[in-house]
Amino acid sequence: MDNYVIEAKGVNRIFPVPGGEFQALKDINVAVPKGNLAILKGRSGSGKTTLMNIIGALDQPTAGTVLIDGKPLGKMSNRQKENLRRREMGFVFQAVSLIPALNAFQNVEFSMRLAGIKAGRERDRRVEECLRMVGLGNRLKHMPAEMSGGEQQRVAIARAIAHRPKIILADEPTAELDSAMGARVTALFQEMTRKEGITILMTTHDVGLMDAGDMLIELEAGQQVNTAGEEKE
């Protein structure tokens, strides 16, 4: 049996619009094996974020099936989907959405609490480790308002990886970063797939990062136009 962590089979998504309908996704078929970094490519409006939201159980397809670790999202209750998102997934959105009243350390710690990881020295060490990974080891106590957009994005990345999820869904995670930090974050994602077996689906417009993944999935006007790459041994 193929060890696919993310599977989308015949996924369609139609939104009502004034005077008719808009088909954002048309018959998408994606299979991402465990421990792979998959790059999702496409212009603005191609359907990348819609597909990410459906895979992340934040939206549901009009037709088709999505399986996470072999389990169909369509058969899960809202509570089961919430637990899946909290414990087995990490999200990096284009809108950073840090909690303004919490500092960098507390924002990362909060995601670990949601995942059910108990307080203690080990949790604190993991928070600090993740912030160091993204180059913010000296900004633990800084509030979001005291950080640049790029620094806030790096806190969001640390927050997404801290609880060691099975899947990370990263929507333009390097958009607010300079090229050097963007490459560093991408290298971190590559390392996590190898060392921790995490499966990552990442959208990007950065041409320099297109070759960083194990597979490339390309969308155009809601349709899948290319999938390339081989899964890891």
C-alpha positions as CSV (number, residue, x, y, z in Angstrom):
1,M,0.0,0.0,0.0
2,D,1.3,3.4,-0.9
3,N,2.2,5.5,2.1
4,Y,0.5,8.7,1.0
5,V,-0.1,11.2,3.8
6,I,-2.1,13.7,1.6
7,E,-4.4,12.5,-1.1
8,A,-6.9,14.5,-3.2
9,K,-9.0,12.5,-5.6
10,G,-11.2,14.3,-8.2
11,V,-11.5,17.4,-6.1
12,N,-13.7,20.2,-7.4
13,R,-14.7,23.4,-5.6
14,I,-17.4,25.7,-6.9
15,F,-18.3,29.0,-5.3
16,P,-21.6,30.8,-5.9
17,V,-21.1,34.3,-7.4
18,P,-23.6,36.9,-8.5
19,G,-25.4,35.6,-11.6
20,G,-23.9,32.1,-11.5
21,E,-21.0,30.0,-10.3
22,F,-17.2,30.1,-10.2
23,Q,-15.2,26.8,-10.4
24,A,-12.1,27.4,-8.4
25,L,-10.8,23.8,-8.7
26,K,-11.5,21.3,-11.4
27,D,-10.8,17.5,-10.9
28,I,-7.6,17.8,-8.9
29,N,-5.7,14.6,-8.1
30,V,-2.7,14.9,-5.8
31,A,-0.8,12.3,-3.8
32,V,2.0,13.3,-1.5
33,P,4.0,10.6,0.2
34,K,5.2,10.7,3.8
35,G,8.3,12.8,4.4
36,N,8.1,14.7,1.1
37,L,8.3,18.4,0.5
38,A,5.8,19.2,-2.2
39,I,5.8,22.6,-3.9
40,L,2.4,23.9,-5.1
41,K,3.0,26.4,-8.0
42,G,0.6,28.7,-9.7
43,R,-0.3,32.3,-10.4
44,S,-2.6,34.3,-8.1
45,G,-6.1,33.0,-8.6
46,S,-5.0,29.6,-9.8
47,G,-6.6,27.8,-6.9
48,K,-3.6,27.1,-4.7
49,T,-5.0,28.6,-1.5
50,T,-8.4,27.0,-2.1
51,L,-6.7,23.6,-2.4
52,M,-4.6,24.2,0.7
53,N,-7.8,25.1,2.7
54,I,-9.5,21.9,1.6
55,I,-6.6,19.7,2.5
56,G,-6.3,21.5,5.8
57,A,-10.0,20.7,6.7
58,L,-10.8,24.4,6.7
59,D,-13.1,24.1,3.7
60,Q,-14.7,21.2,1.9
61,P,-14.8,20.2,-1.7
62,T,-18.0,20.5,-3.8
63,A,-17.1,17.0,-5.2
64,G,-14.2,14.6,-4.7
65,T,-12.4,13.1,-1.7
66,V,-9.5,14.2,0.5
67,L,-7.7,11.7,2.7
68,I,-5.2,12.5,5.4
69,D,-3.1,9.6,6.4
70,G,-5.7,7.3,4.7
71,K,-8.6,8.8,6.6
72,P,-11.3,10.6,4.5
73,L,-12.0,14.2,5.8
74,G,-15.6,13.9,4.5
75,K,-16.4,11.3,7.1
76,M,-15.0,13.3,10.1
77,S,-17.1,15.3,12.5
78,N,-16.2,18.9,13.1
79,R,-14.6,18.0,16.4
80,Q,-12.5,15.3,14.7
81,K,-11.4,17.9,12.1
82,E,-10.5,20.4,14.8
83,N,-8.4,17.8,16.7
84,L,-6.7,16.9,13.4
85,R,-5.8,20.5,12.7
86,R,-4.5,21.1,16.3
87,R,-2.5,17.9,16.8
88,E,-1.4,16.6,13.4
89,M,-1.2,19.7,11.3
90,G,0.8,22.9,11.3
91,F,-0.3,26.0,9.3
92,V,1.6,29.0,7.9
93,F,-0.8,31.4,6.3
94,Q,0.0,34.5,4.2
95,A,-1.7,36.5,6.9
96,V,0.5,35.8,9.9
97,S,-2.2,36.0,12.6
98,L,-0.1,36.0,15.7
99,I,-1.9,36.8,18.9
100,P,-1.0,40.5,19.6
101,A,-1.1,40.2,23.4
102,L,1.4,37.3,23.5
103,N,5.2,37.6,22.9
104,A,7.1,35.4,20.4
105,F,7.7,32.6,23.0
106,Q,4.1,32.6,24.2
107,N,2.7,32.5,20.6
108,V,4.7,29.4,19.9
109,E,3.9,27.9,23.3
110,F,0.2,28.5,22.7
111,S,0.1,26.2,19.6
112,M,1.7,23.4,21.7
113,R,-0.9,23.8,24.4
114,L,-3.6,23.5,21.7
115,A,-2.0,20.3,20.6
116,G,-2.2,18.9,24.1
117,I,1.5,19.1,25.0
118,K,1.8,19.5,28.7
119,A,3.7,22.4,30.3
120,G,7.2,21.7,31.5
121,R,10.9,22.2,30.8
122,E,10.7,20.0,27.7
123,R,8.0,22.2,26.1
124,D,9.9,25.3,27.0
125,R,13.1,23.9,25.4
126,R,11.2,23.0,22.2
127,V,9.8,26.5,21.9
128,E,13.2,28.0,22.3
129,E,14.7,25.5,19.8
130,C,12.1,26.3,17.2
131,L,12.6,30.1,17.5
132,R,16.4,29.6,17.2
133,M,15.8,27.5,14.1
134,V,14.2,30.5,12.4
135,G,16.8,32.9,13.6
136,L,14.9,34.5,16.5
137,G,16.7,33.1,19.5
138,N,17.3,36.7,20.7
139,R,13.6,37.8,20.2
140,L,11.8,35.4,22.6
141,K,10.1,38.2,24.6
142,H,9.3,40.6,21.8
143,M,5.7,41.3,21.1
144,P,4.4,41.1,17.5
145,A,4.1,44.9,17.3
146,E,7.8,45.1,18.1
147,M,8.8,42.8,15.2
148,S,9.0,43.3,11.4
149,G,6.6,41.5,9.1
150,G,9.4,39.0,8.2
151,E,10.1,38.4,11.9
152,Q,6.4,37.8,12.6
153,Q,6.3,35.3,9.7
154,R,9.3,33.4,11.2
155,V,7.4,33.2,14.5
156,A,4.5,31.8,12.6
157,I,6.8,29.1,11.1
158,A,8.2,28.3,14.5
159,R,4.6,28.0,15.8
160,A,3.7,25.6,13.0
161,I,6.6,23.2,13.6
162,A,6.8,23.2,17.4
163,H,4.4,20.4,18.1
164,R,6.0,18.1,15.5
165,P,2.9,17.7,13.3
166,K,2.6,15.0,10.6
167,I,1.7,17.7,8.0
168,I,2.7,21.3,7.5
169,L,0.6,23.4,5.1
170,A,2.6,26.6,4.3
171,D,1.0,29.2,2.1
172,E,3.7,31.5,0.7
173,P,5.8,31.1,3.9
174,T,8.8,33.0,2.4
175,A,6.8,35.9,0.9
176,E,7.8,38.4,3.6
177,L,11.4,37.1,4.0
178,D,14.6,38.2,2.2
179,S,16.2,35.7,-0.1
180,A,18.7,34.5,2.4
181,M,16.1,33.8,5.1
182,G,13.7,32.3,2.6
183,A,16.4,29.8,1.6
184,R,17.1,29.1,5.3
185,V,13.4,28.4,6.0
186,T,13.2,26.1,2.9
187,A,16.3,24.3,4.1
188,L,14.7,23.9,7.5
189,F,11.6,22.4,5.8
190,Q,13.8,20.0,3.9
191,E,15.6,18.9,7.0
192,M,12.3,18.3,8.8
193,T,11.1,16.0,6.1
194,R,14.3,14.0,6.3
195,K,14.8,13.8,10.0
196,E,11.3,13.9,11.4
197,G,9.3,12.4,8.5
198,I,7.0,15.5,8.3
199,T,5.1,15.9,5.1
200,I,5.0,19.5,3.8
201,L,2.9,21.2,1.1
202,M,4.2,24.7,0.4
203,T,3.0,27.3,-2.1
204,T,5.5,29.8,-3.5
205,H,6.0,32.3,-6.2
206,D,9.7,32.2,-5.7
207,V,11.2,30.7,-8.9
208,G,14.4,30.0,-6.9
209,L,12.6,27.6,-4.6
210,M,10.8,25.6,-7.3
211,D,13.6,22.9,-7.3
212,A,13.7,22.7,-3.5
213,G,10.9,20.2,-3.2
214,D,10.7,16.4,-3.8
215,M,7.7,17.1,-6.1
216,L,6.2,20.0,-8.0
217,I,2.4,20.4,-8.4
218,E,1.3,23.1,-10.8
219,L,-2.2,24.7,-11.1
220,E,-3.5,27.0,-13.7
221,A,-7.0,28.5,-13.6
222,G,-8.1,25.8,-11.1
223,Q,-6.8,22.9,-13.2
224,Q,-3.8,20.7,-12.6
225,V,-1.3,21.1,-15.5
226,N,1.7,19.4,-14.1
227,T,2.9,17.1,-11.3
228,A,6.6,16.2,-11.3
229,G,8.9,14.4,-8.9
230,E,9.7,11.1,-7.3
231,E,8.9,10.1,-3.7
232,K,11.7,9.4,-1.4
233,E,13.0,5.9,-0.8
